[in-house]
Amino acid sequence: EENMTVTEDFSRVENTYQMEAEVRIIFSDFGKMQNVCNLLIEKLGTSVTINPPHFYHTPEAIDSLRRQVCVTAVGNTRRKAQEVCQLFGQALGKPLLIKEEETKEWGGHIDSHLSLSADSQTLQERIQIATAYASCRVFAVFEIKGKENRRSKLP
């Protein structure tokens, strides 16, 4: 209910009353939005008009994307360092230093200077324009341990 607003307008036309309602819903799941739209069209037919969706990212979603990208970059760096250590018969230890060097973000908004109006864009174009991308470059220093002699010592 917190993601939905309803505006109702009652009017009298000759001897009948007419009600128009506008329902605005914020969805965080694209599939649910499609299901609700399909259900409304199925049940209400031509009496319902569904406007094209407006896509945007909340500040929390963008913040989460930034964190995910950084954590993934650190994980990738650790895996690569582990592979290098294995090549030289060493073992990768704990991280000594991890530094985020560069973060880039692009997309994620609808450019108001587009020559096409939002109504003339296909759904796929609207999704593509609103998709947010991010990349992160990290610098990491790991402890390197020599592999221990694993032969059993006989008494």
C-alpha positions in Angstrom: 0.0 0.0 0.0 2.9 2.4 0.6 3.9 2.0 -3.1 0.4 2.8 -4.4 -1.6 6.0 -4.7 -5.2 6.2 -5.9 -6.9 9.4 -7.2 -10.6 9.3 -7.7 -12.8 11.8 -9.6 -16.6 11.6 -9.4 -18.7 13.6 -11.8 -22.3 13.8 -12.8 -23.1 13.5 -16.5 -26.8 14.1 -17.2 -28.6 11.5 -15.0 -25.7 9.3 -14.3 -22.6 9.4 -12.1 -19.2 8.7 -13.6 -16.1 7.8 -11.6 -12.6 7.9 -13.0 -9.7 6.5 -10.9 -6.0 6.8 -11.4 -3.8 4.2 -9.7 -0.1 4.7 -9.6 2.0 1.8 -8.4 5.8 1.6 -7.8 7.1 -1.9 -8.7 10.5 -3.2 -7.9 9.8 -6.4 -9.9 9.3 -6.1 -13.6 7.5 -9.5 -13.8 5.0 -8.5 -11.1 4.3 -5.2 -13.0 3.5 -7.1 -16.2 1.3 -9.6 -14.4 -0.7 -6.8 -12.7 -1.1 -5.0 -16.0 -2.3 -8.1 -17.8 -4.7 -8.9 -15.0 -6.2 -5.4 -15.1 -6.6 -5.6 -18.9 -8.1 -9.1 -18.7 -10.7 -8.1 -16.0 -11.5 -4.5 -17.0 -11.0 -4.7 -20.8 -11.2 -1.4 -22.7 -12.3 0.6 -19.6 -8.6 0.6 -18.4 -5.7 2.5 -19.9 -2.2 1.5 -18.9 0.4 4.1 -19.5 4.0 3.2 -20.4 6.1 2.5 -17.3 8.6 5.1 -16.1 11.8 3.4 -15.0 14.2 4.9 -12.4 16.7 3.7 -9.8 16.4 4.6 -6.2 19.5 6.0 -4.4 19.5 2.8 -2.4 19.5 0.6 -5.5 22.4 2.6 -7.0 24.3 2.4 -3.7 23.8 -1.4 -3.7 25.0 -1.7 -7.3 28.2 0.2 -6.3 28.8 -2.1 -3.4 28.2 -5.2 -5.5 30.6 -4.1 -8.2 33.3 -3.4 -5.7 32.9 -6.7 -3.9 32.9 -8.5 -7.2 36.1 -6.7 -8.2 37.8 -7.7 -5.0 36.7 -11.3 -5.4 38.0 -11.4 -9.0 41.3 -9.9 -7.8 41.6 -12.6 -5.1 40.9 -15.4 -7.6 43.5 -14.1 -10.0 46.1 -13.8 -7.2 45.3 -17.3 -6.1 45.9 -18.6 -9.6 49.3 -16.8 -9.8 50.3 -18.3 -6.4 49.4 -21.8 -7.6 51.6 -21.3 -10.6 54.6 -20.7 -8.4 53.7 -23.3 -5.7 52.7 -20.7 -3.2 49.6 -20.2 -1.1 47.6 -17.0 -1.0 47.2 -15.5 2.5 45.1 -12.8 4.0 44.7 -9.4 2.2 47.1 -6.8 3.5 45.7 -3.8 1.6 42.6 -3.3 -0.6 42.0 0.0 -2.2 39.3 1.1 -4.6 41.1 3.0 -7.3 38.4 3.9 -9.8 34.7 3.6 -10.1 32.7 4.4 -13.3 29.0 4.6 -13.7 26.9 5.2 -16.8 23.4 4.9 -18.0 20.5 4.6 -15.5 18.6 7.7 -16.5 16.3 8.9 -19.3 18.0 11.8 -21.1 15.6 14.7 -21.3 17.3 15.9 -24.5 16.2 12.8 -26.5 14.5 13.7 -29.7 12.0 10.8 -29.2 9.3 11.2 -26.7 8.9 8.5 -24.1 5.6 7.5 -25.7 7.3 6.7 -29.0 10.0 4.5 -27.5 9.6 0.7 -27.4 9.6 -1.0 -24.0 13.0 -2.5 -24.7 14.4 1.0 -25.6 13.0 2.4 -22.4 14.6 -0.4 -20.4 17.9 -0.1 -22.2 18.0 3.7 -21.6 17.2 3.3 -17.9 19.7 0.4 -17.2 22.5 1.4 -14.9 26.1 0.1 -15.4 29.0 0.4 -13.1 32.6 -0.8 -13.1 35.3 -0.7 -10.4 39.0 -1.1 -10.4 40.7 -2.2 -7.2 44.3 -2.5 -6.0 45.0 -5.4 -3.6 48.1 -6.7 -1.8 47.9 -10.2 -0.4 50.2 -12.1 1.9 51.9 -15.0 0.2 52.8 -18.1 2.1 55.2 -20.8 1.0 53.5 -24.2 0.7 54.3 -26.4 3.7 55.9 -29.7 3.2 53.0 -32.1 3.5 54.9 -35.3 3.8 54.1 -37.3 7.0 57.0 -37.3 9.4 57.8 -40.8 10.6 59.0 -41.2 14.2 
